[in-house]
């Protein structure tokens, strides 16, 4: 009886020891499983494989890991006795009240495609971790992972094995859902041309989305925060740095930036950054989004320009009407008093010429105020240039030389000739004024393709000081001028832009570091071919020099 009690006490101690070892092993394996699930799952949101790195994803995965079911087992090698925890019965799809733990029952639950691999692992009596599938009696497939530990007696012989089985099904479903959500997010970002990135403050590592690489024309192999910064216009880079400073960016910042090196067309992006904090509230990362707002900025500029045009047009119309009334009175009196004078005295003749110029100015102001479409006729652009050059040869001054470069058979343009000639005169006079009385002006024409459409280009180039980059956007603004007080009203280039846009065209100003400005006017073809031959003309001047800028 004493021997029996001693044996029972010994067995109880061994069972308690096994239970403690299983509990310890179960906790350790659960920790390993959490780490493994985060690192080994393809497409896991670790911020380095193109998936979204937002904290809500990481939080969802952590919750799934904490709720992962884990069951334990113990196998006494000499006796062959097997014990399962209630969690293991549930994981394998068995009923602890009806089914008994056994090797056969354990193997019967394994998916046929994984059975041989698990059997070999058990037969070798090794404690390697192994992933496999099981099939419940209902036919549902579950995903599990198993790990074990070997226990030895005092003589060093294998006495038992203990282990745990973790059900990864819910975790895998969470990962699959996150993958699907991430795919939808990336698709939405692609449709919206929205790029995103995340800066880890400690390591300075930057994760970027494929859409951001495409938006900024960057390569994922050399995409750093500095590379992103270089794509921002130099004048705004300090603001971009501020958005990534956790001391300054506490609640999120948003700003519109101009992209650098936008040669063919200006591009603008809207950038928003948001700090990401850990559980203690310390900012550990900065996430950001960027999307192209070029169209929106251009629309805002057009709206502002339209409002300006309305104000200028109203002002120009009022002034021109009042001025026209005054001119009518003056001209009527001059005609009345000069009716019997033949020939006219030089003073009166000059007065009549001045009045005609004043009437022309009045018509220009009226044209500026009118937004209605004038009657257009097909005109050979080379003929327009020829007539303007002959008119201006005496006007530009002795120190300025005018030359032409006219492409033969340049396609005709449909224009209001009087308005367009005046616009071309304004461009030439503007070039003359910036050269301070000496230099070379070149006027030219040619056929050109822009955006898949055919245009006729007329250009006016000079070798003056050029246009500063900061002033290029303002040269066409009403009343804006760089000339001295009293030397210009700032409406000449405004009238040029108004005339060209009313003809469905576009004006572009360019310059170089060597100096010289180039104004390029693009007008759609009229559908009638021109037939002019090249007309190289020279105006008055001491010599013929080519301008520094050529299209």
Secondary structure, 3 states (H helix, E strand, C coil): CHHHHHHHHHHHHHHHHHHHHHHHHHHHHHHHHHHHHHHHCCCCCCCCCCCCCCHHHHHHHHHHHHCCCEEEEEEECCCCCEEECHHHHHHHCCCCCCCCCCHHHHHHCECHHHHHHHHHHHHCCCCCCEEEEEECCCCCEEEEEEEEEEEECCCCCEEEEEEEEEECHHHHHHHHHHHHHHHHHHHHHHHCCEEEEEEECCCCCEEECHHHHHHHCCCHHHCCHHHHHHCECHHHHHHHHHCCCCCCCCCCEEEEEEECCCCCCCCEEEEEEEEEECCCCCEEEEEEEEEECHHHHHHHHHHHHHHHHHHHHHHHHHHHHHHHHHHHHHHHHHHHHCCCCCCCCHHHHHHHHHHHHHHHHHHHHHHHHCCCCCCCEEECHHHHHHHHHHHHCCCCCCCEEEEEEECCCCCCEEECHHHHHHHHHHHHHHHHHHCCCCEEEEEEEEEEEECCEEEEEEEEEECCCCCCHHHCCCCCCCCCCCCCCCCCCCCHHHHHHHHHHHCCCEEEEEECCCCCEEEEEEEEECCCCCCCCCCCCECCCCCCCCCCCCC
